[in-house]
């Protein structure tokens, strides 16, 4: 992240500030993911990724592996492994598309739907715990600022929810 300026080999104060900002944002993100994962595992015996997949399937009754990978921002190989784990637990079912045998579709089982219904309360509790050090006014302001960042970055880069990380 530390980059030399165009005209010199020295690292500038601006480079250091940008790195510190990135590290802070990354640390908050990592801590939040760790907290959510712990809560998800202890309360519903799912990882954050598994819970997210169940939530997306709850919103869309049938989703392909490719669609789910785009929604979750990861590769199809990761989704295949994730869905295989959920299928072994009988939380999802899969089948080949009748129109294109290369496409694998997923849907929730009744057990998966029941578990997916519990995920939002776990996420709300993790958010409440993470933000508990802030006053109500500070929380509202933080969420407002984060919303502005998301809109701005999405408009500027056109990436939004389509960002893929694997």
Secondary structure, DSSP 4 states (H G I P E B T S, - for coil): ---B-SS-SSBPHHHHHHHHHHHHHHHHHHHHHHHHHHHHHHHHS--HHHHHHHHHHHHSSSEEHHHHHHHHTS-HHHHHHHHHHHHHTTSEEEEE-SS-TTPEEEEE-HHHHHHHHHHHHHHHHHHHHHHTTS-HHHHHHHHHHHHHHHHHHHHHHS-GGG----
